[in-house]
Amino acid sequence: MRPGQDLPDVEIGISFWKALGLLVVCAVFWLGSAAILFGWIPGKAPNTSFIGYVLFMITGVGACLCTSQLLSPNRTVIVINRYGVRDLRTSLNLIPWQSVESIDICRSTHETCVVLKLTPAASERFATMAAARGLLAISKVCGLDGIPISATTLTVSPGALLKICNTYLAAARGSEPGQVVPSA
């Protein structure tokens, strides 16, 4: 696509099969933590430690979140257009392309996400919003410099999401898509 071309809005949803796989993993961990916590394993005394209760609660919440994603599989969660990108899973509004300095991909052992590195002025502006301030603080703790967009359960791969974002960023800047350089 050329920079002058009008790009269509891209709506990305949740993958049913990826969400189902994540639900199975969460359910197994939840049942395992319940078996340890409540002593369902023969010959073992119940482990009623604080960490056991926390693990039970976290895995239960994770299973509930995965179930809610499965109940609305055709729901759009990310909207990318010529004005910016919006992740509907968060309370952030549209992040305009003028606020994005670069786009990079971050891989960890658990997930892969696309990171939108904001310009210094945009970082200050987003830091005044409570939701953005929390997200930026968590991102800094995790070693990310920007706003992450998780691609774990999306219908597109992280590489395809990165390519789409780079194309729209290049179009917003009026350059060719190949000229947008991800941060190192």
Secondary structure, DSSP 8 states (H G I E B T S, - for coil): --TTS----EEEEB-HHHHHHHHHHHHHHHHHHHHHHHT-STT------HHHHHHHHHHHHHHHHHHHHHHSTT-EEEEE-SSEEEETTSS---EEGGGEEEEEEEE-SS-EEEEEEE-HHHHHHHHTSHHHHHHHHHHHHTT-SSEEEE-TTBSS-HHHHHHHHHHHHHHHHTS-GGG-----
